[in-house]
């Protein structure tokens, strides 16, 4: 798995790995309305750690998924300015994230 630049949140650096096709297919099979389960599955895959997502706060979980999606913006055009989402006071300490 290829890693992206680490993402820093609350003094912790998270190494983010690429989703494999198999992981993406398994995540896609998770039923409608099970958003937190999907986020947990995504985080388990990209963090390469099955239980770490459950140790993170809601804000940390969503922020890490957002940063993973942002790292794909050169491949997929989401039409979003991701910096706008970092300005809404999530209560996170963001370091070395430029």
ABEGO torsion letter per residue (X at the ends): XBBBBBBBBGGBBBBBBBBBAAAAAAAAABBBGBAAAAAAAAAAAAAGBAAAAAABBAAAAAAAAAAAAAAAAAABBAGBBAAAAAAAGAGBBBBGBX
